[in-house]
């Protein structure tokens, strides 16, 4: 992911989110399970846009109060999952959503699971297309309502 | 987290916590694979009743388990019954299975 230019501002993330959503809508109408991948990446860019605007990432103390591994630089996290490097634990978007944005953590994670299943597994499988759509709608509704913000 | 017995103990502990959190009666299968080289853990869950509501409940429980082991592994989840995960064949990886 780091080898390509990435969006680093709210507007660009939202433009990418809308583009992925529109692709997802078209694929869903065709009955193509890849709509789940598009919906997940639309949600990913919505969350990234929310993170860029979330004031918690302007405040070191607030970040540390939530989690010792959360920092102002977490705003620029790009990987889905964090890991362990020479400088200690890093957080991915999935972990940031789990810690900060509880109201969307189930739909967001399930969208990621659906996307992984389509790309690397045997298809949607255990997560139904109806659930994928409702999970995407839940994340989008929360974003549009301004609810994806740290408590 | 380098010693084999430590990895095995961690894998077992994650598995037991996950089974206890979700509840054995709600599970058909649960598998945990820990890769000590990147400190990752993958938890695959097959539910007795695979509904949206049960998935939601299981995920919330798994987030609690994720929090418990947050300093030790980076955890990911999947729904399914693939008890024999390819990642388990990595040298050094350890697997816990509940069925």
gemmi code that builds the backbone of each chain (N, CA, C; Angstrom):
import gemmi

chains = {
    "A": [
        ("UNK", (0.819, -1.198, 0.000), (0.000, 0.000, 0.000), (0.858, 1.255, 0.000)),
        ("UNK", (2.055, 1.174, 0.616), (2.882, 2.362, 0.748), (3.602, 2.716, -0.545)),
        ("UNK", (3.533, 1.839, -1.551), (4.265, 2.095, -2.789), (3.454, 2.923, -3.783)),
        ("UNK", (2.222, 3.273, -3.442), (1.411, 4.111, -4.321), (1.042, 5.388, -3.577)),
        ("UNK", (0.813, 6.476, -4.330), (0.372, 7.703, -3.653), (-0.961, 7.454, -2.952)),
        ("UNK", (-1.058, 7.866, -1.707), (-2.297, 7.621, -0.958), (-2.979, 8.935, -0.600)),
        ("UNK", (-4.282, 8.851, -0.393), (-5.050, 10.019, 0.042), (-4.643, 10.388, 1.461)),
        ("UNK", (-4.462, 11.666, 1.695), (-4.081, 12.104, 3.039), (-4.908, 13.291, 3.504)),
        ("UNK", (-6.101, 13.468, 2.931), (-6.958, 14.550, 3.394), (-8.420, 14.115, 3.278)),
        ("UNK", (-9.268, 14.835, 3.979), (-10.679, 14.445, 4.059), (-11.321, 14.381, 2.672)),
        ("UNK", (-11.120, 15.437, 1.881), (-11.789, 15.518, 0.589), (-11.417, 14.350, -0.324)),
        ("UNK", (-10.120, 14.050, -0.390), (-9.679, 12.959, -1.274), (-10.227, 11.617, -0.786)),
        ("UNK", (-10.214, 11.419, 0.525), (-10.769, 10.164, 1.054), (-12.261, 10.051, 0.708)),
        ("UNK", (-12.978, 11.157, 0.808), (-14.417, 11.099, 0.510), (-14.668, 10.839, -0.976)),
        ("UNK", (-13.835, 11.428, -1.814), (-13.985, 11.174, -3.260), (-13.748, 9.693, -3.565)),
        ("UNK", (-12.735, 9.108, -2.927), (-12.460, 7.680, -3.153), (-13.591, 6.824, -2.580)),
        ("UNK", (-14.133, 7.263, -1.444), (-15.232, 6.516, -0.819), (-16.443, 6.467, -1.747)),
        ("UNK", (-16.787, 7.610, -2.331), (-17.945, 7.674, -3.227), (-17.699, 6.821, -4.475)),
        ("UNK", (-16.469, 6.891, -5.007), (-16.148, 6.100, -6.210), (-16.312, 4.608, -5.932)),
        ("UNK", (-15.808, 4.169, -4.779), (-15.931, 2.743, -4.428), (-17.391, 2.363, -4.184)),
        ("UNK", (-18.140, 3.272, -3.540), (-19.559, 2.985, -3.284), (-20.315, 2.819, -4.604)),
        ("UNK", (-20.063, 3.703, -5.551), (-20.766, 3.622, -6.842), (-20.404, 2.339, -7.590)),
        ("UNK", (-19.137, 1.948, -7.525), (-18.740, 0.661, -8.134), (-19.452, -0.485, -7.429)),
        ("UNK", (-19.506, -0.403, -6.099), (-20.187, -1.445, -5.322), (-21.657, -1.547, -5.678)),
        ("UNK", (-22.296, -0.392, -5.839), (-23.724, -0.393, -6.208), (-23.936, -1.094, -7.552)),
        ("UNK", (-23.053, -0.775, -8.506), (-23.199, -1.391, -9.849), (-23.003, -2.906, -9.778)),
        ("UNK", (-21.964, -3.329, -9.032), (-21.678, -4.762, -8.929), (-22.781, -5.509, -8.169)),
        ("UNK", (-23.362, -4.854, -7.173), (-24.454, -5.492, -6.407), (-25.662, -5.711, -7.298)),
        ("UNK", (-25.943, -4.733, -8.165), (-27.071, -4.888, -9.094), (-26.850, -6.050, -10.050)),
        ("UNK", (-25.574, -6.319, -10.361), (-25.238, -7.429, -11.261), (-25.175, -8.768, -10.525)),
        ("UNK", (-25.286, -8.719, -9.195), (-25.179, -9.955, -8.420), (-23.758, -10.430, -8.261)),
        ("UNK", (-22.800, -9.513, -8.418), (-21.379, -9.860, -8.316), (-20.909, -9.634, -6.882)),
        ("UNK", (-20.369, -10.708, -6.270), (-19.986, -10.608, -4.857), (-18.859, -9.597, -4.608)),
        ("UNK", (-18.176, -9.158, -5.644), (-17.115, -8.157, -5.452), (-17.662, -6.828, -4.955)),
        ("UNK", (-18.995, -6.693, -4.931), (-19.554, -5.470, -4.350), (-19.124, -5.331, -2.901)),
        ("UNK", (-18.908, -6.474, -2.227), (-18.495, -6.436, -0.816), (-17.115, -5.791, -0.665)),
        ("UNK", (-16.238, -6.063, -1.630), (-14.889, -5.467, -1.589), (-14.996, -3.951, -1.768)),
        ("UNK", (-15.803, -3.553, -2.747), (-15.989, -2.114, -3.000), (-16.613, -1.420, -1.794)),
        ("UNK", (-17.627, -2.040, -1.210), (-18.280, -1.431, -0.037), (-17.294, -1.330, 1.136)),
        ("UNK", (-16.467, -2.369, 1.310), (-15.506, -2.278, 2.411), (-14.550, -1.101, 2.192)),
        ("UNK", (-14.030, -0.983, 0.959), (-13.052, 0.105, 0.744), (-13.720, 1.474, 0.752)),
        ("UNK", (-14.980, 1.531, 0.430), (-15.709, 2.788, 0.593), (-15.785, 3.128, 2.086)),
        ("UNK", (-16.091, 2.121, 2.904), (-16.146, 2.330, 4.359), (-14.765, 2.701, 4.904)),
        ("UNK", (-13.729, 2.036, 4.375), (-12.348, 2.339, 4.804), (-12.039, 3.821, 4.594)),
        ("UNK", (-12.377, 4.335, 3.415), (-12.078, 5.747, 3.136), (-12.960, 6.684, 3.963)),
        ("UNK", (-14.191, 6.243, 4.284), (-15.034, 7.052, 5.174), (-14.392, 7.158, 6.551)),
        ("UNK", (-13.893, 6.028, 7.041), (-13.255, 6.031, 8.360), (-11.986, 6.883, 8.328)),
        ("UNK", (-11.217, 6.767, 7.249), (-9.999, 7.588, 7.132), (-10.358, 9.074, 7.108)),
        ("UNK", (-11.420, 9.423, 6.397), (-11.860, 10.827, 6.370), (-12.255, 11.275, 7.777)),
        ("UNK", (-12.961, 10.412, 8.500), (-13.366, 10.746, 9.871), (-12.148, 10.919, 10.767)),
        ("UNK", (-11.144, 10.060, 10.571), (-9.934, 10.153, 11.397), (-9.196, 11.462, 11.143)),
        ("UNK", (-9.163, 11.882, 9.880), (-8.471, 13.141, 9.568), (-9.144, 14.330, 10.242)),
        ("UNK", (-10.460, 14.217, 10.449), (-11.200, 15.331, 11.052), (-11.354, 15.186, 12.568)),
        ("UNK", (-10.999, 14.016, 13.114), (-11.254, 13.757, 14.536), (-10.237, 14.517, 15.400)),
        ("UNK", (-10.710, 15.415, 16.265), (-9.779, 16.220, 17.074), (-8.937, 15.419, 18.059)),
        ("UNK", (-9.308, 14.158, 18.313), (-8.484, 13.380, 19.248), (-7.044, 13.265, 18.738)),
        ("UNK", (-6.890, 13.278, 17.407), (-5.547, 13.110, 16.850), (-4.737, 14.412, 16.838)),
        ("UNK", (-5.303, 15.441, 17.478), (-4.537, 16.673, 17.713), (-4.078, 16.756, 19.162)),
        ("UNK", (-4.415, 15.725, 19.941), (-4.214, 15.798, 21.382), (-3.508, 14.527, 21.886)),
        ("UNK", (-2.216, 14.656, 22.167), (-1.421, 13.497, 22.605), (-1.999, 12.877, 23.877)),
        ("UNK", (-2.390, 13.720, 24.805), (-2.885, 13.211, 26.094), (-4.178, 12.414, 25.927)),
        ("UNK", (-5.067, 12.901, 25.091), (-6.327, 12.171, 24.853), (-6.048, 10.820, 24.201)),
        ("UNK", (-5.120, 10.817, 23.245), (-4.757, 9.546, 22.591), (-4.238, 8.558, 23.634)),
        ("UNK", (-3.307, 9.018, 24.461), (-2.689, 8.137, 25.458), (-3.710, 7.649, 26.479)),
        ("UNK", (-4.709, 8.476, 26.752), (-5.733, 8.079, 27.731), (-6.589, 6.938, 27.202)),
        ("UNK", (-6.750, 6.889, 25.880), (-7.543, 5.808, 25.263), (-6.727, 4.524, 25.201)),
        ("UNK", (-5.470, 4.669, 24.730), (-4.611, 3.500, 24.594), (-3.158, 3.975, 24.515)),
        ("UNK", (-2.250, 3.282, 25.206), (-0.845, 3.728, 25.197), (-0.198, 3.689, 23.809)),
        ("UNK", (-0.784, 2.880, 22.916), (-0.194, 2.767, 21.576), (-0.816, 3.759, 20.589)),
        ("UNK", (-1.868, 4.436, 21.008), (-2.524, 5.408, 20.127), (-1.779, 6.740, 20.203)),
        ("UNK", (-1.457, 7.300, 19.035), (-0.718, 8.564, 19.008), (-1.328, 9.481, 17.959)),
        ("UNK", (-0.845, 10.713, 17.909), (-1.347, 11.634, 16.888), (-1.004, 11.117, 15.485)),
        ("UNK", (0.090, 10.348, 15.385), (0.466, 9.775, 14.087), (-0.465, 8.645, 13.642)),
        ("UNK", (-1.251, 8.104, 14.585), (-2.192, 7.027, 14.226), (-3.184, 7.507, 13.178)),
        ("UNK", (-3.397, 8.810, 13.130), (-4.293, 9.397, 12.116), (-3.874, 8.968, 10.708)),
        ("UNK", (-2.591, 8.733, 10.517), (-2.079, 8.406, 9.181), (-1.896, 6.899, 8.972)),
        ("UNK", (-2.430, 6.094, 9.885), (-2.355, 4.639, 9.706), (-2.991, 4.253, 8.371)),
        ("UNK", (-2.359, 3.317, 7.685), (-2.883, 2.873, 6.389), (-3.190, 1.380, 6.362)),
        ("UNK", (-2.438, 0.606, 7.150), (-2.649, -0.848, 7.140), (-3.920, -1.200, 7.914)),
        ("UNK", (-4.525, -2.305, 7.533), (-5.733, -2.728, 8.237), (-5.414, -3.178, 9.663)),
        ("UNK", (-4.370, -3.983, 9.776), (-3.978, -4.478, 11.096), (-2.625, -3.912, 11.481)),
        ("UNK", (-2.457, -3.684, 12.764), (-1.162, -3.229, 13.258), (-0.228, -4.402, 13.476)),
        ("UNK", (0.863, -4.124, 14.135), (1.827, -5.183, 14.378), (2.817, -4.765, 15.436)),
        ("UNK", (3.932, -5.472, 15.426), (4.966, -5.218, 16.427), (6.290, -4.969, 15.705)),
        ("UNK", (6.814, -3.754, 15.844), (8.080, -3.417, 15.213), (9.127, -3.053, 16.241)),
        ("UNK", (10.228, -2.491, 15.752), (11.324, -2.135, 16.664), (10.888, -1.082, 17.687)),
        ("UNK", (9.931, -0.267, 17.281), (9.477, 0.802, 18.183), (8.221, 0.411, 18.962)),
        ("UNK", (7.916, -0.876, 18.974), (6.774, -1.348, 19.757), (5.536, -1.579, 18.911)),
        ("UNK", (4.398, -1.621, 19.567), (3.110, -1.934, 18.959), (2.673, -0.797, 18.036)),
        ("UNK", (2.170, -1.153, 16.880), (1.527, -0.158, 16.012), (0.060, -0.551, 15.844)),
        ("UNK", (-0.761, 0.433, 15.570), (-2.188, 0.169, 15.397), (-2.576, 0.302, 13.928)),
        ("UNK", (-3.395, -0.634, 13.464), (-3.974, -0.531, 12.129), (-5.357, 0.094, 12.229)),
        ("UNK", (-5.961, 0.326, 11.077), (-7.298, 0.946, 11.065), (-8.295, 0.077, 11.838)),
        ("UNK", (-8.213, -1.244, 11.640), (-9.159, -2.122, 12.345), (-9.068, -1.938, 13.855)),
        ("UNK", (-7.844, -1.844, 14.366), (-7.666, -1.705, 15.815), (-8.103, -0.325, 16.297)),
        ("UNK", (-7.865, 0.697, 15.468), (-8.304, 2.050, 15.833), (-9.828, 2.108, 15.880)),
        ("UNK", (-10.469, 1.482, 14.904), (-11.938, 1.430, 14.910), (-12.432, 0.676, 16.141)),
        ("UNK", (-11.765, -0.428, 16.458), (-12.168, -1.227, 17.626), (-12.068, -0.396, 18.909)),
        ("UNK", (-11.005, 0.397, 19.015), (-10.770, 1.171, 20.246), (-11.600, 2.462, 20.305)),
        ("UNK", (-11.714, 3.158, 19.176), (-12.273, 4.511, 19.190), (-13.732, 4.612, 18.745)),
        ("UNK", (-14.095, 3.813, 17.774), (-15.398, 4.015, 17.135), (-16.289, 2.790, 17.359)),
        ("UNK", (-16.693, 2.617, 18.598), (-17.404, 1.395, 18.997), (-18.716, 1.211, 18.250)),
        ("UNK", (-19.363, 2.328, 17.882), (-20.686, 2.209, 17.261), (-20.627, 1.595, 15.862)),
        ("UNK", (-19.440, 1.589, 15.249), (-19.341, 0.973, 13.915), (-18.385, -0.218, 13.899)),
        ("UNK", (-17.887, -0.615, 15.058), (-16.815, -1.615, 15.007), (-17.298, -2.970, 14.497)),
        ("UNK", (-18.538, -3.350, 14.832), (-19.022, -4.627, 14.300), (-19.239, -4.547, 12.789)),
        ("UNK", (-20.023, -3.580, 12.292), (-20.217, -3.547, 10.833), (-18.911, -3.336, 10.062)),
        ("UNK", (-18.002, -2.509, 10.596), (-16.746, -2.264, 9.874), (-15.911, -3.544, 9.787)),
        ("UNK", (-15.767, -4.242, 10.903), (-14.963, -5.468, 10.895), (-15.595, -6.546, 10.024)),
        ("UNK", (-16.927, -6.625, 10.069), (-17.575, -7.663, 9.257), (-17.447, -7.350, 7.770)),
        ("UNK", (-17.474, -6.060, 7.425), (-17.211, -5.687, 6.026), (-15.800, -6.107, 5.622)),
        ("UNK", (-14.826, -5.893, 6.519), (-13.453, -6.301, 6.210), (-13.366, -7.808, 6.035)),
        ("UNK", (-14.048, -8.534, 6.922), (-14.041, -9.993, 6.818), (-14.660, -10.446, 5.484)),
        ("UNK", (-15.755, -9.772, 5.089), (-16.404, -10.126, 3.819), (-15.469, -9.858, 2.649)),
        ("UNK", (-14.772, -8.708, 2.708), (-13.840, -8.350, 1.640), (-12.709, -9.372, 1.526)),
        ("UNK", (-12.181, -9.783, 2.669), (-11.095, -10.779, 2.674), (-11.597, -12.108, 2.118)),
        ("UNK", (-12.819, -12.487, 2.522), (-13.375, -13.767, 2.052), (-13.532, -13.781, 0.537)),
        ("UNK", (-13.983, -12.641, -0.023), (-14.164, -12.570, -1.481), (-12.811, -12.603, -2.181)),
        ("UNK", (-11.846, -11.840, -1.654), (-10.555, -11.733, -2.347), (-9.682, -12.966, -2.185)),
        ("UNK", (-9.631, -13.521, -0.975), (-8.669, -14.594, -0.708), (-9.318, -15.936, -0.405)),
        ("UNK", (-10.610, -15.918, -0.047), (-11.260, -17.152, 0.366), (-12.135, -17.738, -0.713)),
        ("UNK", (-13.186, -18.393, -0.267), (-14.054, -19.118, -1.194), (-15.308, -18.329, -1.548)),
        ("UNK", (-15.303, -17.029, -1.236), (-16.479, -16.198, -1.505), (-17.069, -15.694, -0.200)),
        ("UNK", (-18.201, -15.005, -0.326), (-18.800, -14.383, 0.858), (-19.058, -15.387, 1.982)),
        ("UNK", (-19.535, -16.550, 1.634), (-19.687, -17.620, 2.622), (-20.592, -17.271, 3.782)),
        ("UNK", (-20.017, -17.171, 4.968), (-20.795, -17.035, 6.200), (-21.451, -15.667, 6.366)),
        ("UNK", (-20.969, -14.661, 5.638), (-21.560, -13.324, 5.749), (-22.465, -13.110, 4.540)),
        ("UNK", (-23.743, -12.891, 4.790), (-24.703, -12.814, 3.688), (-24.600, -11.471, 2.970)),
        ("UNK", (-24.978, -11.438, 1.680), (-24.982, -10.169, 0.941), (-25.869, -9.121, 1.612)),
        ("UNK", (-26.956, -9.561, 2.244), (-27.850, -8.622, 2.936), (-27.117, -7.965, 4.114)),
        ("UNK", (-26.352, -8.776, 4.833), (-25.573, -8.236, 5.955), (-24.509, -7.267, 5.463)),
        ("UNK", (-23.868, -7.592, 4.354), (-22.848, -6.685, 3.800), (-23.468, -5.320, 3.508)),
        ("UNK", (-24.644, -5.327, 2.872), (-25.316, -4.063, 2.538), (-25.706, -3.306, 3.810)),
        ("UNK", (-26.251, -4.022, 4.776), (-26.692, -3.329, 5.997), (-25.496, -2.834, 6.808)),
        ("UNK", (-24.402, -3.584, 6.788), (-23.188, -3.107, 7.477), (-22.647, -1.844, 6.813)),
        ("UNK", (-22.638, -1.856, 5.482), (-22.155, -0.662, 4.775), (-23.058, 0.536, 5.078)),
        ("UNK", (-24.363, 0.298, 5.044), (-25.306, 1.386, 5.338), (-25.102, 1.927, 6.750)),
        ("UNK", (-24.800, 1.037, 7.695), (-24.602, 1.467, 9.086), (-23.375, 2.378, 9.207)),
        ("UNK", (-22.292, 2.003, 8.532), (-21.068, 2.835, 8.579), (-21.333, 4.175, 7.898)),
        ("UNK", (-22.016, 4.129, 6.755), (-22.275, 5.365, 6.002), (-23.191, 6.303, 6.791)),
        ("UNK", (-24.236, 5.701, 7.403), (-25.157, 6.495, 8.212), (-24.415, 7.178, 9.357)),
        ("UNK", (-23.531, 6.433, 10.005), (-22.779, 6.994, 11.138), (-21.865, 8.126, 10.658)),
        ("UNK", (-21.250, 7.929, 9.499), (-20.368, 8.994, 8.985), (-21.173, 10.252, 8.652)),
        ("UNK", (-22.265, 10.067, 7.945), (-23.073, 11.226, 7.531), (-23.675, 11.957, 8.740)),
        ("UNK", (-23.904, 11.234, 9.821), (-24.451, 11.843, 11.041), (-23.357, 12.454, 11.918)),
        ("UNK", (-22.106, 12.355, 11.449), (-20.994, 12.915, 12.234), (-20.699, 12.124, 13.501)),
        ("UNK", (-21.053, 10.829, 13.485), (-20.903, 10.015, 14.700), (-19.577, 9.265, 14.770)),
        ("UNK", (-18.788, 9.299, 13.682), (-17.503, 8.591, 13.741), (-16.470, 9.564, 14.298)),
        ("UNK", (-16.493, 9.677, 15.606), (-15.596, 10.580, 16.315), (-15.326, 9.962, 17.689)),
        ("UNK", (-14.098, 10.122, 18.158), (-13.735, 9.518, 19.446), (-14.562, 10.123, 20.579)),
        ("UNK", (-14.919, 9.321, 21.586), (-15.722, 9.831, 22.703), (-14.940, 10.835, 23.551)),
    ],
    "B": [
        ("UNK", (8.168, -13.243, 22.787), (7.376, -14.416, 22.432), (8.134, -15.263, 21.417)),
        ("UNK", (9.168, -15.968, 21.861), (9.948, -16.765, 20.934), (9.926, -18.248, 21.282)),
        ("UNK", (9.909, -18.573, 22.561), (9.942, -19.980, 22.952), (8.666, -20.680, 22.500)),
        ("UNK", (8.861, -21.915, 22.011), (7.732, -22.673, 21.477), (6.651, -22.876, 22.539)),
        ("UNK", (7.078, -23.177, 23.780), (6.070, -23.421, 24.816), (5.291, -22.156, 25.154)),
        ("UNK", (5.939, -20.995, 25.021), (5.228, -19.737, 25.262), (4.186, -19.508, 24.179)),
        ("UNK", (4.533, -19.798, 22.937), (3.582, -19.634, 21.833), (2.412, -20.588, 21.996)),
        ("UNK", (2.714, -21.814, 22.366), (1.656, -22.807, 22.581), (0.727, -22.373, 23.708)),
        ("UNK", (1.312, -21.871, 24.779), (0.506, -21.436, 25.927), (-0.366, -20.245, 25.548)),
        ("UNK", (0.215, -19.330, 24.783), (-0.551, -18.151, 24.347), (-1.702, -18.570, 23.435)),
        ("UNK", (-1.429, -19.464, 22.506), (-2.446, -19.943, 21.573), (-3.595, -20.604, 22.330)),
        ("UNK", (-3.211, -21.470, 23.271), (-4.210, -22.160, 24.090), (-5.052, -21.158, 24.892)),
        ("UNK", (-4.379, -20.173, 25.440), (-5.071, -19.190, 26.275), (-6.052, -18.356, 25.456)),
        ("UNK", (-5.632, -17.923, 24.290), (-6.532, -17.152, 23.417), (-7.751, -18.006, 23.067)),
        ("UNK", (-7.494, -19.259, 22.708), (-8.590, -20.153, 22.335), (-9.578, -20.353, 23.480)),
        ("UNK", (-9.046, -20.598, 24.660), (-9.927, -20.855, 25.801), (-10.722, -19.603, 26.171)),
        ("UNK", (-10.075, -18.456, 26.111), (-10.790, -17.211, 26.405), (-11.892, -16.953, 25.358)),
        ("UNK", (-11.578, -17.237, 24.100), (-12.561, -17.003, 23.033), (-13.760, -17.925, 23.190)),
        ("UNK", (-13.500, -19.190, 23.499), (-14.601, -20.151, 23.693), (-15.454, -19.737, 24.887)),
        ("UNK", (-14.794, -19.344, 25.967), (-15.536, -18.930, 27.167), (-16.346, -17.664, 26.896)),
        ("UNK", (-15.761, -16.737, 26.136), (-16.435, -15.461, 25.881), (-17.688, -15.652, 25.018)),
        ("UNK", (-17.539, -16.416, 23.962), (-18.686, -16.629, 23.059), (-19.667, -17.629, 23.666)),
        ("UNK", (-19.130, -18.605, 24.376), (-19.965, -19.645, 24.969), (-19.902, -20.905, 24.121)),
        ("UNK", (-19.477, -21.996, 24.722), (-19.280, -23.243, 23.981), (-20.565, -23.697, 23.281)),
        ("UNK", (-21.710, -23.452, 23.936), (-22.971, -23.935, 23.354), (-23.341, -23.173, 22.076)),
        ("UNK", (-22.720, -22.020, 21.871), (-23.008, -21.234, 20.662), (-22.056, -21.574, 19.508)),
        ("UNK", (-21.088, -22.446, 19.769), (-20.029, -22.699, 18.781), (-20.127, -24.079, 18.145)),
        ("UNK", (-19.885, -24.128, 16.840), (-19.660, -25.419, 16.183), (-18.169, -25.716, 16.166)),
        ("UNK", (-17.389, -24.692, 15.817), (-15.933, -24.828, 15.778), (-15.306, -23.489, 16.129)),
        ("UNK", (-14.115, -23.546, 16.651), (-13.328, -22.326, 16.845), (-11.862, -22.701, 16.720)),
        ("UNK", (-11.152, -21.938, 15.921), (-9.742, -22.229, 15.697), (-8.920, -20.968, 15.908)),
        ("UNK", (-7.766, -21.134, 16.523), (-6.828, -20.018, 16.708), (-5.474, -20.439, 16.165)),
        ("UNK", (-4.898, -19.602, 15.316), (-3.533, -19.838, 14.847), (-2.698, -18.629, 15.216)),
        ("UNK", (-1.636, -18.878, 15.946), (-0.717, -17.800, 16.316), (0.579, -17.968, 15.535)),
        ("UNK", (0.973, -16.896, 14.875), (2.250, -16.872, 14.149), (3.240, -16.049, 14.968)),
        ("UNK", (4.231, -16.708, 15.560), (5.151, -15.992, 16.458), (6.087, -15.027, 15.733)),
        ("UNK", (6.196, -15.175, 14.419), (7.162, -14.341, 13.691), (6.657, -12.917, 13.487)),
        ("UNK", (5.344, -12.771, 13.288), (4.802, -11.408, 13.184), (3.830, -11.097, 14.327)),
        ("UNK", (3.803, -11.982, 15.322), (2.929, -11.789, 16.498), (1.475, -11.577, 16.076)),
        ("UNK", (1.005, -12.382, 15.147), (-0.384, -12.277, 14.706), (-1.168, -13.498, 15.188)),
        ("UNK", (-2.441, -13.291, 15.380), (-3.326, -14.395, 15.765), (-4.588, -14.310, 14.930)),
        ("UNK", (-4.976, -15.445, 14.344), (-6.183, -15.476, 13.529), (-7.183, -16.390, 14.209)),
        ("UNK", (-8.372, -15.850, 14.470), (-9.414, -16.617, 15.139), (-10.544, -16.862, 14.137)),
        ("UNK", (-10.832, -18.138, 13.887), (-11.907, -18.494, 12.954), (-13.030, -19.159, 13.738)),
        ("UNK", (-14.230, -18.634, 13.554), (-15.370, -19.052, 14.365), (-16.497, -19.579, 13.478)),
        ("UNK", (-16.985, -20.768, 13.800), (-18.216, -21.284, 13.177), (-19.279, -21.337, 14.256)),
        ("UNK", (-20.362, -20.618, 14.039), (-21.414, -20.519, 15.043), (-22.472, -21.598, 14.847)),
        ("UNK", (-23.062, -22.031, 15.949), (-24.172, -22.989, 15.865), (-25.318, -22.379, 15.065)),
        ("UNK", (-25.596, -21.109, 15.367), (-26.684, -20.403, 14.685), (-26.071, -19.217, 13.961)),
        ("UNK", (-25.862, -19.355, 12.657), (-25.128, -18.328, 11.918), (-26.074, -17.215, 11.436)),
        ("UNK", (-26.525, -16.406, 12.387), (-27.395, -15.285, 12.047), (-26.617, -13.980, 12.217)),
        ("UNK", (-27.189, -12.930, 11.661), (-26.560, -11.611, 11.789), (-26.414, -11.245, 13.254)),
        ("UNK", (-27.455, -11.526, 14.033), (-27.453, -11.178, 15.458), (-26.389, -11.966, 16.225)),
        ("UNK", (-26.277, -13.255, 15.924), (-25.274, -14.083, 16.611), (-23.852, -13.691, 16.198)),
        ("UNK", (-23.675, -13.349, 14.924), (-22.359, -12.877, 14.479), (-21.973, -11.602, 15.229)),
        ("UNK", (-22.945, -10.704, 15.350), (-22.704, -9.432, 16.051), (-22.288, -9.690, 17.503)),
        ("UNK", (-23.029, -10.587, 18.154), (-22.719, -10.903, 19.554), (-21.320, -11.523, 19.669)),
        ("UNK", (-21.005, -12.456, 18.760), (-19.703, -13.126, 18.801), (-18.570, -12.123, 18.582)),
        ("UNK", (-18.771, -11.205, 17.636), (-17.716, -10.219, 17.365), (-17.467, -9.325, 18.579)),
        ("UNK", (-18.543, -8.885, 19.223), (-18.360, -8.047, 20.421), (-17.567, -8.806, 21.483)),
        ("UNK", (-17.845, -10.092, 21.637), (-17.100, -10.913, 22.605), (-15.639, -11.058, 22.180)),
        ("UNK", (-15.426, -11.222, 20.870), (-14.053, -11.364, 20.381), (-13.253, -10.073, 20.550)),
        ("UNK", (-13.938, -8.929, 20.464), (-13.234, -7.661, 20.713), (-12.707, -7.616, 22.155)),
        ("UNK", (-13.489, -8.179, 23.088), (-13.028, -8.235, 24.481), (-11.765, -9.094, 24.585)),
        ("UNK", (-11.763, -10.215, 23.870), (-10.595, -11.098, 23.885), (-9.402, -10.390, 23.223)),
        ("UNK", (-9.678, -9.689, 22.134), (-8.627, -8.934, 21.445), (-7.978, -7.927, 22.399)),
        ("UNK", (-8.814, -7.252, 23.162), (-8.315, -6.259, 24.125), (-7.429, -6.920, 25.180)),
        ("UNK", (-7.842, -8.105, 25.602), (-7.117, -8.825, 26.651), (-5.694, -9.184, 26.218)),
        ("UNK", (-5.526, -9.494, 24.941), (-4.214, -9.931, 24.438), (-3.557, -8.857, 23.566)),
        ("UNK", (-4.006, -7.615, 23.729), (-3.587, -6.549, 22.818), (-2.079, -6.302, 22.837)),
        ("UNK", (-1.456, -6.507, 23.996), (-0.013, -6.265, 24.108), (0.818, -7.394, 23.507)),
        ("UNK", (0.156, -8.508, 23.198), (0.924, -9.687, 22.786), (0.771, -10.056, 21.311)),
        ("UNK", (-0.422, -9.859, 20.767), (-0.654, -10.248, 19.367), (-1.563, -9.246, 18.662)),
        ("UNK", (-1.421, -9.221, 17.348), (-2.354, -8.501, 16.495), (-3.374, -9.525, 16.000)),
        ("UNK", (-4.643, -9.322, 16.355), (-5.652, -10.359, 16.143), (-6.577, -10.048, 14.969)),
        ("UNK", (-6.919, -11.083, 14.205), (-7.925, -10.919, 13.151), (-8.943, -12.057, 13.276)),
        ("UNK", (-10.112, -11.827, 12.689), (-11.211, -12.770, 12.856), (-11.811, -13.170, 11.509)),
        ("UNK", (-12.414, -14.347, 11.509), (-13.176, -14.783, 10.330), (-14.283, -15.712, 10.798)),
        ("UNK", (-15.390, -15.711, 10.060), (-16.446, -16.687, 10.300), (-16.297, -17.810, 9.280)),
        ("UNK", (-16.412, -19.028, 9.745), (-16.300, -20.161, 8.838), (-15.970, -21.410, 9.614)),
        ("UNK", (-15.697, -22.465, 8.881), (-15.411, -23.726, 9.562), (-14.118, -24.348, 9.049)),
        ("UNK", (-13.251, -23.492, 8.552), (-11.974, -23.988, 8.028), (-11.031, -24.243, 9.182)),
        ("UNK", (-11.192, -25.401, 9.770), (-10.434, -25.729, 10.968), (-8.961, -25.976, 10.640)),
        ("UNK", (-8.689, -26.336, 9.390), (-7.314, -26.644, 8.997), (-6.758, -25.474, 8.188)),
        ("UNK", (-6.402, -24.419, 8.876), (-5.956, -23.209, 8.190), (-4.571, -23.381, 7.589)),
        ("UNK", (-4.368, -22.859, 6.376), (-3.043, -22.965, 5.764), (-1.952, -22.356, 6.624)),
        ("UNK", (-2.296, -21.288, 7.361), (-1.274, -20.623, 8.163), (-0.738, -21.523, 9.264)),
        ("UNK", (-1.520, -22.539, 9.634), (-1.065, -23.437, 10.693), (0.130, -24.254, 10.253)),
        ("UNK", (0.366, -24.299, 8.954), (1.475, -25.096, 8.453), (2.781, -24.317, 8.458)),
        ("UNK", (2.727, -23.028, 8.802), (3.955, -22.261, 8.909), (4.797, -22.825, 10.043)),
        ("UNK", (6.105, -22.907, 9.801), (6.979, -23.391, 10.860), (6.871, -22.463, 12.061)),
        ("UNK", (6.657, -23.029, 13.204), (6.593, -22.222, 14.425), (5.209, -21.795, 14.812)),
        ("UNK", (4.252, -21.854, 13.873), (2.884, -21.449, 14.197), (2.243, -22.507, 15.081)),
        ("UNK", (1.334, -22.072, 15.940), (0.643, -22.989, 16.827), (-0.861, -22.842, 16.635)),
        ("UNK", (-1.580, -23.955, 16.754), (-3.014, -23.932, 16.506), (-3.775, -24.514, 17.692)),
        ("UNK", (-4.886, -23.846, 18.020), (-5.834, -24.353, 19.018), (-7.133, -24.632, 18.276)),
        ("UNK", (-7.754, -25.750, 18.591), (-9.021, -26.069, 17.933), (-10.063, -26.490, 18.949)),
        ("UNK", (-11.260, -25.952, 18.787), (-12.413, -26.384, 19.569), (-13.457, -26.881, 18.583)),
        ("UNK", (-13.980, -28.051, 18.819), (-15.023, -28.564, 17.926), (-15.954, -29.461, 18.724)),
    ],
}
model = gemmi.Model(1)
for chain_id, residues in chains.items():
    chain = gemmi.Chain(chain_id)
    for i, (resn, *xyz) in enumerate(residues, 1):
        res = gemmi.Residue()
        res.name, res.seqid = resn, gemmi.SeqId(i, " ")
        for name, pos in zip(("N", "CA", "C"), xyz):
            atom = gemmi.Atom()
            atom.name, atom.element = name, gemmi.Element(name[0])
            atom.pos, atom.b_iso = gemmi.Position(*pos), 0.0
            res.add_atom(atom)
        chain.add_residue(res)
    model.add_chain(chain)
structure = gemmi.Structure()
structure.add_model(model)
structure.setup_entities()
